Amino acid sequence: MNKIFKVLPVLFFVFISCITSVNAENIYFANNKYELNLLDTSIKDGIITNDYYLNGEYKNHWSNLISISYYPEVNNPIKFSNDFDKKIESNDKCVLLKFVQNKKQDIAVISYLENVEQNGKFFFVYNIYKYEKHPDKGMMALRYAKKYDFVTNDEIKHIANEVKEINNDYMEQIIIAPIPPIVE
């Protein structure tokens, strides 16, 4: 009887842990499955972000990622996206690919290519962002990013052709994709 009373609190703790743990669903995009690692959830300047990676990838080592962000203090996705567009246009390391807005639904989608240098290595990051009003307060953002390493001009041409081929399709997929809830 004494053993049961010793084991019972442990079982109770395990049971409570199981029912209160937060499980995020995987995100499927462009024929890939992205998984959330709760260690990749961040809060910066009041903005909560969940990063989803391909299996085996993580924050400092990724090829593709999906991010979900919640901006509690931003109530106008159209204005926010216009300001973001201006930042992209003024940054000489970025090339705007496409920018669309639906003012009636408060949704904006923007795609661009960014030239990044990190630890002496250069690569491009292809980004698509979707901004939409949160049903209660603030704004949600959905981001898809793909990293392209390159060394030669031929590789740069190949990257440009691939991005040109996929951009419209990926933007359409992002437009119709629901933004999953943030996991805190």
C-alpha positions in Angstrom: 0.0 0.0 0.0 2.9 2.3 0.8 4.4 1.8 -2.7 1.1 2.9 -4.3 1.1 6.2 -2.4 4.7 6.8 -3.5 4.0 6.0 -7.2 0.6 7.8 -7.3 2.1 11.4 -7.2 4.5 10.6 -9.9 1.8 9.2 -12.1 -0.4 12.2 -11.4 2.4 14.6 -12.4 3.0 12.7 -15.6 -0.7 12.7 -16.4 -1.0 16.5 -15.8 2.1 17.1 -17.9 0.7 15.2 -20.8 -2.7 16.9 -20.8 -1.2 20.4 -20.5 1.6 20.1 -23.0 1.2 22.2 -26.2 1.4 20.3 -29.4 1.7 22.3 -32.6 0.6 20.6 -35.8 3.2 20.3 -38.5 2.9 22.6 -41.4 3.0 21.3 -45.0 4.1 23.6 -47.8 5.6 23.0 -51.2 5.6 19.2 -50.7 7.6 19.5 -47.5 6.8 19.0 -43.8 7.9 21.6 -41.3 8.1 20.9 -37.6 8.0 23.3 -34.7 10.7 23.1 -32.1 9.5 24.9 -29.0 13.1 26.0 -28.5 12.7 28.1 -31.6 9.8 30.1 -30.2 10.9 33.7 -29.4 9.5 36.9 -28.0 11.2 40.0 -29.2 9.8 43.5 -28.8 6.4 41.9 -27.9 6.3 40.0 -31.1 5.9 36.2 -30.6 7.4 34.0 -33.4 7.3 30.3 -34.0 9.9 28.9 -36.4 9.2 25.6 -38.2 12.0 23.7 -39.9 12.5 20.6 -42.1 13.4 17.5 -40.2 16.9 17.7 -38.9 17.2 21.4 -39.4 17.3 24.1 -36.7 17.8 27.9 -36.2 21.5 28.0 -37.2 21.4 25.3 -39.8 18.4 25.4 -42.2 17.6 25.4 -45.9 13.8 26.1 -45.7 11.7 27.5 -42.9 8.2 28.6 -42.1 7.7 31.3 -39.4 4.4 32.3 -37.8 4.5 35.7 -36.0 2.0 37.5 -33.9 2.3 41.3 -33.7 -0.2 42.3 -30.9 0.3 46.1 -31.4 0.0 46.2 -35.2 -3.6 46.7 -36.3 -3.1 47.6 -40.0 -1.5 44.9 -42.1 -1.8 47.1 -45.3 0.1 50.0 -43.7 2.7 47.6 -42.2 3.3 45.9 -45.6 3.6 49.2 -47.4 6.3 50.3 -44.9 8.0 46.9 -45.3 7.9 47.3 -49.1 9.7 50.7 -48.7 12.4 49.1 -46.6 13.0 46.4 -49.2 13.0 48.9 -52.0 15.6 51.0 -50.2 17.9 48.1 -49.3 20.5 47.5 -52.0 20.9 43.9 -50.8 17.2 43.1 -51.6 15.2 42.7 -54.8 11.4 43.0 -54.6 9.8 40.3 -56.7 6.1 40.9 -56.1 3.7 42.8 -53.8 0.0 42.3 -53.7 -2.7 43.6 -51.3 -6.3 42.9 -50.7 -7.5 46.0 -48.8 -11.0 44.6 -48.3 -9.7 41.6 -46.4 -6.7 43.4 -44.8 -4.2 40.9 -46.3 -0.9 41.7 -48.0 1.7 39.3 -49.5 5.2 40.3 -50.5 8.1 38.3 -52.0 11.7 39.3 -52.3 15.2 38.0 -52.7 17.9 39.0 -50.2 21.6 38.8 -50.6 23.1 37.8 -47.2 26.7 37.5 -46.1 27.4 35.5 -42.9 30.8 34.4 -41.7 32.4 35.2 -45.0 29.9 33.1 -47.0 27.3 34.6 -49.4 23.9 33.2 -50.0 20.4 34.4 -51.2 17.3 34.1 -49.1 14.1 33.9 -51.0 11.3 35.3 -48.7 7.5 35.4 -48.9 5.5 37.2 -46.2 1.8 37.2 -45.7 0.3 39.7 -43.3 -3.3 39.6 -42.1 -5.4 41.0 -39.3 -5.7 38.8 -36.2 -9.3 38.0 -35.5 -9.1 39.5 -32.0 -6.3 42.0 -31.9 -3.1 42.7 -33.8 -1.7 41.1 -36.9 -0.4 37.7 -37.9 2.4 37.0 -40.3 3.3 33.9 -42.2 6.8 33.6 -43.7 8.3 31.1 -46.1 12.0 31.3 -46.6 14.4 29.3 -48.7 18.2 29.6 -48.5 20.3 29.4 -51.7 24.1 29.0 -51.4 26.1 30.1 -54.4 29.7 30.5 -55.6 29.6 31.1 -59.3 27.7 33.4 -61.6 26.1 30.2 -63.2 24.7 29.3 -59.8 23.3 32.8 -59.4 21.6 32.5 -62.9 20.2 29.1 -61.9 18.8 30.5 -58.6 17.2 33.4 -60.4 15.5 31.1 -62.9 14.2 28.8 -60.1 12.9 31.7 -58.1 11.2 33.2 -61.2 9.5 29.8 -61.9 8.2 29.2 -58.3 7.4 32.7 -57.1 3.8 33.0 -58.5 2.9 29.5 -57.4 4.3 29.9 -53.9 2.7 33.2 -53.5 -0.7 31.8 -54.4 -0.2 28.9 -51.9 0.7 31.4 -49.2 -2.3 33.6 -50.0 -4.8 30.7 -49.6 -3.0 29.1 -46.6 -4.6 29.7 -43.2 -2.1 31.0 -40.7 -1.9 28.6 -37.8 -2.2 29.9 -34.3 0.9 30.9 -32.3 2.2 28.4 -29.8 3.4 30.1 -26.6 
